[in-house]
Amino acid sequence: MKILGIGNAIVDVICKVEDEFITRNNLTKSTMKLVDEAEFKKLLSTLKIEETVSGGSVANSIVGLSKLGNKVGFIGKISDDDLGNKYEEGLKKENVQFFYSKKKEEVPTGTCLILVTPDSERTMVTFLGTAGKINEKDININAVKNSEILFLEGYLWDEGEPKKAFEKAINNANNVAMSLSDLFCVERHKTHFLDLVKNKLDITFANEQEIMSLIDVKKFDEVISFAKEINKFIVITRGDKGAVAINKNVIVECSAKNNLKIKDLTGAGDLFASGFLHGLINNKSTKESLETGSEMSSKVIQIIGARLN
């Protein structure tokens, strides 16, 4: 197997709403809010579901890699319930091997309610459910050992059981890549993430804000110096400034695509990682890998949702 992803297994439930629904429920447009199960069910009870899709950051990347013709797998914790079954079916349909045997959990499968307003903006309400309770017993060691690259998401890192699961996977992997996921994640787990980037990861994916926050710098030049100093592979997306990969002492840049009809930025980073990793495991140059990442990213932001058809 080329790449195995481990991440939050979350079912995206897409619903169309009017702006008034966002205001009435005290939500902030275009942001993500974490809620408990009761609040999630209350919101969902008044809505008509347009579509249900297997989501989660690394899962989106893994599906992107599958679309590009790679043999891939995924581990994520779900419960044996209706949404869990839909999640598993969704991955199988995308030719992703799912290395997790679900059972009835105390907490249901994680869900993200994606509320699409008439202006195409998406407001997200997430109930992590059992996805956030992954533990070391959930890690299929053979799947980890048999993959060329293990791909993790920062969203999954948390003290306690998820941290143990993470460490078990890293300790048995051939090569480890990780996405820092989100500025909030970086600020919450800065010491741990810095240790991972310096000592445990072979490849780190981040956007400009995330990496600058991680190492507490104000200028991008300092990021370049940091990457050279630690002698690791760091891949950074910079919005309209394109993307840059720093591998040991070599810096490679790629410009952003122009004239795109942007509909929705969800999944941009996830699909960028798909394209880049696809290049890497198929022996393409760093420049070609960056360009494939940019191409995948630019395709996904011109559609609604984080999955390419």
Secondary structure, DSSP 8 states (H G I E B T S, - for coil): --EEEE---EEEEEEE--HHHHHHTT--TT-EEE--HHHHHHHHHT--EEEEEEE-HHHHHHHHHHHTT--EEEE---BSSHHHHHHHHHHHHTTEEE----B--SS--EEEEEEE-TTS-EEEEEE-GGGGG--GGG--HHHHHT-SEEEEEGGG--TTHHHHHHHHHHHT-SSEEEE---HHHHHHSHHHHHHIIIII-SEEEEEHHHHHHHTT-SSHHHHHHHHHHHT-EEEEE-GGG-EEEEETTEEEEE----S------TTHHHHHHHHHHHHHHTT--HHHHHHHHHHHHHHHTTSSSS---
